[in-house]
């Protein structure tokens, strides 16, 4: 929730709506899959969740974190 409330508005402002919409859509789907069927995931749901997590983390690392590092280097 904090990500959606605090981070996404900044993403939208500095990186545009495409990346923000993608991350938001992934978050929504991951939450839905995780809540699933009373704590247990089907093999299909688990595979989809695994794929979403990999894509989501990759996007965060390669777009979001890269942007933050470029704009606000620690060195």
N, C-alpha and C positions, 0 to 999 in steps of 0.2 A: 504494500500500500504506500509506503514511504517513497518507493521508487516512482510510482505513478504520480504521486502528489507533488514531490519535490524535483525529481530528476527529469521526468518527461517534459515538463514545461521548458526547462533549460535546453534539453535536446532539441525540442521543436524550434526554439528561438535561434540556436546556433548551428544546428545541423539540418534543419528542415523537417518537414512532416513525414517524408518517406521513411527515414530510419526510426523515427519516433513511433509511427504507426506499426511498423514491423515488430519492434520490441514490445509494444503494447499488445498486439495481437498474439504474439508468442506467449507473453505472460498470462494472458487470459486463458489461452488453450492449455497451458501447463497447469494452471490452477484447477481448471475443470477436470483434466485427466487425473490429477493427484487426488482430488476429492472423490472422484469416481464412485466405485461401488462399495461403500462401507469399508474403506481402508484396503481393499484388495484390487489390484489391477490385472486385467486380462493380459495375455502375452502381447496382443496387438496394441493395447493401450500403453503398455510398458515400452514397447518398441518405438511408438510414436513419441512418448515422453522423452525417451533417450535421444532420439533424433532432434527434437525441439531444443533440449538442453544444450546439445553440442552446437547447434546453429546459433542459439541465443548467446552462449558464452563466447563463441567465436566472433560474433558481431560486436559484443561488448569489448572484447580484447582488441580487435582489429580496427574498430571505428571509434567507439566511445573513449576507451582508454588512450588510444593514439591521439585523439583530438585533445584530450585533457593534458597529455604530456607535451604536445606541441604548444598549446596555448599557455600552459603554466608549468614550465620545466622546473625541476627541483634543484638543478645544478646552478 
